[in-house]
Amino acid sequence: MFKIFFNPTRQMPTALGLVVVLCFTLSAPTQAVAQADGGKPEFIATTQRWLDNAVSNIRPAGAAPLRMEVAVGELDSRLRLAPCARIEPYIPVGTRLWGKTRLGLRCLEGSAKWNVFLPVTVRAYGLAWVVQGNVAPGAVLTEADAIEAEVDWAEEASPIVSNASQWVGQVASRALATGQAVRQGMIKPAQVFQAGTQVRVVAQGAGFQVTSDGQALSAGVVGQAARVRMDNGRVMSGVVLDGRTVRLEL
């Protein structure tokens, strides 16, 4: 009988992206490990239960509870693992329980210590905004470009954009097709003015605010920096607030 050992103080992921800072190398034991029905090692079923529990509380920021599913793959058929009385699962450094990933398994009590990696696929189903119709690169997204539908949030590494206000008015950074979930890597802020545009400059400091006019020396994108020449000829840099306003922090 195999036992799965779990130390909750260092192994259980409590949020998306948590990783464990332990990693061991793969050993090469030669003895055969006991097999359960179907030819799989007995500890695979216990590992499945451990993973189901580990992902049950994963919830990306801003997301409603997701329906989590975990599919455990198979070990390399060429491996011959020595019998082990206590096996510890762990998350390898640089990985997370999200999408196509892997889980480490190491023998703590056995005739030969071993360490292997088990392929795992984590799926996280929930509502998200999904593109309807084709959207050309550079097109400004409107509310009509996406509808809500259930998708696998973990299908791609780029985070889902869950709030419509965060993508409506943004620009498609590449061609988008029907059925794609709206993700951060697909959109970028829209340009709201060109170089040479007359803009209003709002200078803010401790307890005061001054407004003046200036000329943009670079294109303006909401939330990003733009250079402005003031009426006195001085060149300043500030953050673009909207189609004609740049804020300077003094």
C-alpha positions in Angstrom: 0.0 0.0 0.0 1.3 3.4 -1.0 0.7 6.5 1.1 0.7 10.1 -0.2 2.4 12.5 2.3 1.4 16.1 2.1 2.7 19.0 4.1 0.0 21.8 3.9 2.3 24.5 5.1 4.4 24.5 2.0 2.5 22.6 -0.7 -1.1 23.6 -1.0 -1.6 26.4 -3.6 -4.0 29.0 -2.3 -4.1 31.3 -5.3 -3.4 31.2 -9.0 0.3 31.1 -9.7 1.6 30.0 -6.3 4.7 27.8 -6.7 6.7 25.8 -4.3 10.4 26.6 -4.0 11.6 22.9 -3.9 12.8 20.9 -6.8 14.7 17.6 -7.0 16.3 15.8 -9.9 15.1 12.6 -11.5 16.7 9.5 -10.2 16.9 6.2 -12.0 15.7 3.3 -9.8 15.5 -0.1 -11.5 13.0 -2.1 -9.3 9.4 -2.4 -10.4 6.7 -0.5 -8.6 3.4 -2.2 -7.7 0.7 -1.8 -10.3 -3.0 -1.2 -9.7 -5.8 -2.4 -12.0 -5.2 -1.2 -15.5 -1.5 -1.2 -15.2 -1.1 2.2 -13.5 0.9 2.7 -10.3 -1.3 2.6 -7.2 -0.4 6.1 -6.2 -2.0 7.7 -9.3 -5.5 7.6 -7.9 -4.4 9.1 -4.6 -2.5 11.8 -6.6 -5.7 12.6 -8.5 -7.6 13.2 -5.3 -4.7 15.4 -4.0 -4.8 17.5 -7.2 -8.6 17.8 -7.1 -8.4 19.2 -3.6 -5.4 21.5 -4.4 -7.2 23.2 -7.3 -10.6 23.5 -5.6 -9.9 27.0 -4.2 -8.1 28.5 -7.2 -9.8 31.6 -8.3 -8.2 34.3 -10.5 -8.7 37.9 -9.3 -12.1 39.3 -10.4 -13.4 35.9 -11.4 -16.5 34.1 -10.1 -15.9 30.6 -8.8 -14.7 28.3 -11.6 -15.5 24.7 -12.2 -12.2 23.0 -12.0 -11.2 19.7 -13.7 -7.9 17.9 -13.5 -6.7 15.3 -15.9 -3.7 13.2 -14.7 -1.4 11.9 -17.5 0.9 8.9 -17.4 4.5 8.5 -16.3 7.1 7.6 -18.9 6.6 3.9 -19.6 10.3 3.4 -19.5 10.5 4.3 -15.8 10.9 1.4 -13.3 10.2 2.8 -9.9 11.2 1.1 -6.7 8.4 0.3 -4.2 7.8 3.3 -1.8 5.9 3.5 1.4 5.4 7.2 1.4 5.2 9.5 -1.7 5.1 13.3 -1.5 3.5 15.4 -4.3 4.9 18.9 -4.9 4.7 21.7 -7.4 8.0 22.1 -9.3 9.7 25.5 -9.2 8.4 27.8 -12.0 5.2 25.9 -12.6 1.6 26.3 -11.4 -1.6 24.2 -11.4 -3.1 25.9 -14.5 -3.4 24.6 -18.0 -0.9 22.0 -19.2 1.6 21.6 -16.4 3.3 18.9 -14.3 3.4 17.7 -10.8 6.4 16.3 -9.0 6.3 13.1 -7.0 9.1 12.0 -4.8 9.7 8.9 -2.7 10.4 9.7 1.0 10.4 6.1 2.4 11.6 3.3 0.1 14.5 1.1 -0.8 15.6 3.7 -3.4 14.7 7.4 -3.3 13.2 8.6 -6.6 11.7 11.7 -8.1 9.5 11.9 -11.1 7.3 14.4 -13.0 3.7 13.6 -13.8 2.0 15.4 -16.7 -1.2 17.2 -15.6 -3.9 19.3 -17.4 -5.9 21.7 -15.2 -9.1 23.1 -16.8 -11.0 26.0 -15.2 -14.5 26.5 -16.7 -16.4 29.8 -16.1 -18.2 32.6 -17.9 -16.0 35.0 -20.0 -16.4 37.3 -22.9 -16.1 35.5 -26.2 -15.5 37.1 -29.6 -18.4 36.9 -32.1 -17.5 37.6 -35.7 -14.0 38.3 -37.0 -12.2 41.4 -35.7 -9.3 42.9 -37.7 -6.0 43.9 -36.1 -6.2 47.6 -35.0 -10.0 47.6 -34.8 -11.6 49.3 -31.8 -13.7 46.8 -29.9 -17.4 47.6 -29.2 -19.9 45.8 -27.0 -21.2 44.0 -30.1 -17.9 42.2 -30.6 -18.3 39.7 -27.8 -20.9 37.8 -25.8 -20.7 35.9 -22.5 -20.1 32.2 -22.7 -18.5 29.4 -20.7 -14.8 28.9 -21.6 -11.7 27.2 -20.2 -9.9 30.0 -18.5 -6.7 27.9 -18.3 -6.6 27.0 -22.0 -4.1 29.8 -22.6 -1.5 31.5 -20.4 -2.8 35.1 -21.1 -5.3 36.1 -18.4 -9.0 36.4 -19.2 -10.4 40.0 -19.3 -13.5 39.4 -17.2 -14.9 43.0 -17.1 -16.4 44.4 -20.3 -15.3 47.9 -19.3 -11.7 46.7 -19.6 -11.9 45.7 -23.3 -14.7 47.9 -24.8 -12.9 50.8 -26.5 -9.6 48.9 -26.6 -7.9 48.0 -29.9 -7.4 44.4 -31.2 -3.6 43.7 -31.1 -4.1 40.9 -33.7 -6.8 39.3 -35.7 -9.5 37.9 -33.5 -11.9 35.1 -34.6 -15.3 33.8 -33.4 -15.1 31.7 -30.3 -11.9 33.1 -28.8 -12.1 34.3 -25.2 -11.0 37.9 -24.8 -7.6 37.8 -23.1 -5.1 40.5 -22.1 -2.7 39.6 -24.8 -5.3 40.2 -27.5 -6.0 43.9 -26.8 -4.2 47.2 -26.2 -5.2 50.7 -25.4 -6.4 52.9 -28.2 -4.5 55.9 -29.5 -6.6 59.0 -28.7 -4.6 61.8 -30.3 -1.7 62.3 -32.7 1.5 64.2 -32.4 0.8 67.9 -33.1 -2.6 67.9 -31.4 -3.4 70.8 -29.0 -4.1 69.3 -25.6 -5.0 70.5 -22.1 -2.3 70.0 -19.5 -3.3 69.5 -15.9 -0.5 69.9 -13.4 -1.2 68.5 -10.0 0.8 69.0 -6.8 0.3 69.0 -3.1 -2.9 70.9 -2.5 -3.1 72.6 -6.0 -4.0 72.1 -9.6 -3.1 74.2 -12.6 -4.5 73.9 -16.1 -2.8 75.2 -19.3 -2.5 74.4 -23.0 0.2 72.6 -24.8 1.0 70.7 -28.0 1.5 67.0 -28.1 4.9 65.9 -29.3 4.0 62.2 -29.4 0.9 60.1 -30.0 -1.4 59.8 -27.0 -2.6 56.5 -25.6 -4.8 56.5 -22.5 -2.9 55.5 -19.4 0.5 55.9 -21.1 3.1 58.7 -21.1 3.1 61.4 -23.8 5.5 64.4 -24.3 4.0 67.9 -24.5 5.5 71.3 -25.4 4.1 74.0 -23.1 3.3 77.5 -24.2 6.6 78.7 -22.7 8.5 76.2 -24.8 9.3 73.8 -22.0 8.8 70.1 -22.9 7.1 68.0 -20.2 6.0 64.4 -20.0 2.7 63.3 -18.5 0.0 60.6 -18.5 -2.8 60.7 -21.0 -6.2 60.9 -19.4 -8.4 61.1 -22.4 -8.6 62.4 -26.0 -7.3 65.9 -25.1 -6.0 65.8 -21.5 -2.5 65.1 -20.2 -1.8 65.0 -16.4 1.5 66.2 -15.0 2.6 65.1 -11.6 4.7 67.8 -9.9 
